[in-house]
Amino acid sequence: MTTLIDLASDTLTSPSAGMRAFMARAPVGDEQRQEDPSVNALQERVAALLGKEAALYLPSATMANAIAVKTHTRPGDEVVLERTAHIVTSEAGGTALLSGAMVYVIDGVRGVFTEQQVVDAIRRDDPHCARTRLVCVEQTSNQGGGTVWPVARLHAVAEAAHRHGLRTHMDGARVMNAAVASGIPAAEHARGYDSVTFCLTKGLGCPVGALLAGERAFITEARRYKHMFGGAMRQAGIIAAAGLYALDHNVERLAQDHTHAKILARGLAEIPGIAIDVAHVETNLVFFDVAGTGLTAKEAVERLLARGVRMGATGRTRIRAVTHMDVSQQDVERAVEIAREVWGRARAGAPGE
Ligand SMILES: *Cc1c(COP(=O)(O)O)cnc(C)c1O
């Protein structure tokens, strides 16, 4: 039995030997007192990378999003989000509990919406209505298919939001994938966004950590919620160092993940019964539909896993495969071969293994 080819998520990477060695040497201090030099250095670097005044180191991107919503809103306010946004689908309803905010979902195209949709979502200024306060975009859109929002559209949405007195937040968990795929610096993507979530544990390959960036006054307020939510740490430099290492070593290589995703998508497209939009595989996320094989997504991923390849069922017949640092081109090619064997046979009516 060969080792697992794990395409379930880009969060599955193990810190490399180089990253571990760098972490072991990191200078540290008390992070709660803002005396950890490695945390401080990472915050400054990420703030500069995103074109913001300041950034706050946090345990997770989920916490970064929760703190952003909390800082931007008051209870009873409404937040405009795309239906498939991570904040809506995968953050345990935190917007309701932690911020007491309403969520107004709009339907985008592969996760991307228009400035007109934002304007249309704003409720009238009337005592009957919640106060529309914040609009969030996700760059790249995860469930949209790893879609890269065109920078012009990002700017148009932010401008429309600000014109109507709304705040803007970018869930940029994979904003570096967007930057590498588009060739446009992350700060340009983030321009016009009052806050940006930045995740270290996806394609950047860190074991832990995320940041929230914004103006200095916003980050000062966000720091209070960081403490309240239990996100203030002590000698966190030992983990923040992984982020510093990743920014030096793991950003440009995201292009390889994108190439591998395209190889995977093209290979899957040739399997009878698989429906996939290869042209829209823009980054490292590959979504496709197995309805034509006669299998459900759950059955399809189980059969694949039995042969040493893991992908994730994200709908009744929808599957997500993700490329990352710990899968090679050879792994991806092998995954396609195995998928062809196990799913091709299903369609022919042969019993499953
Ligand atoms: C993974 C992810 C998050 C949350 O990241 P964690 O660090 O796992 O909490 C937020 N937003 C998007 C778009 C993500 O893909």
The ligand as an SDF file (V2000), in Angstrom:
LIG
                    3D

 15 15  0  0  0  0  0  0  0  0999 V2000
  -10.1430   28.0090    5.7280 C   0  0  0  0  0  0  0  0  0  0  0  0
  -10.8800   29.2770    5.5430 C   0  0  0  0  0  0  0  0  0  0  0  0
  -11.1640   30.0970    6.6310 C   0  0  0  0  0  0  0  0  0  0  0  0
  -10.8760   29.7040    8.0670 C   0  0  0  0  0  0  0  0  0  0  0  0
   -9.5770   29.3620    8.2980 O   0  0  0  0  0  0  0  0  0  0  0  0
   -9.1260   28.6670    9.6750 P   0  0  0  0  0  0  0  0  0  0  0  0
   -7.7710   29.1840    9.8640 O   0  0  0  0  0  0  0  0  0  0  0  0
   -9.2170   27.2100    9.3870 O   0  0  0  0  0  0  0  0  0  0  0  0
  -10.0610   29.0780   10.7600 O   0  0  0  0  0  0  0  0  0  0  0  0
  -11.7990   31.2970    6.3830 C   0  0  0  0  0  0  0  0  0  0  0  0
  -12.1470   31.6620    5.1510 N   0  0  0  0  0  0  0  0  0  0  0  0
  -11.8960   30.8950    4.0650 C   0  0  0  0  0  0  0  0  0  0  0  0
  -12.2870   31.3640    2.7160 C   0  0  0  0  0  0  0  0  0  0  0  0
  -11.2710   29.6600    4.2210 C   0  0  0  0  0  0  0  0  0  0  0  0
  -11.0530   28.8850    3.1710 O   0  0  0  0  0  0  0  0  0  0  0  0
  1  2  1  0
  2  3  1  0
  2 14  2  0
  3  4  1  0
  3 10  2  0
  4  5  1  0
  5  6  1  0
  6  7  2  0
  6  8  1  0
  6  9  1  0
 10 11  1  0
 11 12  2  0
 12 13  1  0
 12 14  1  0
 14 15  1  0
M  END
$$$$
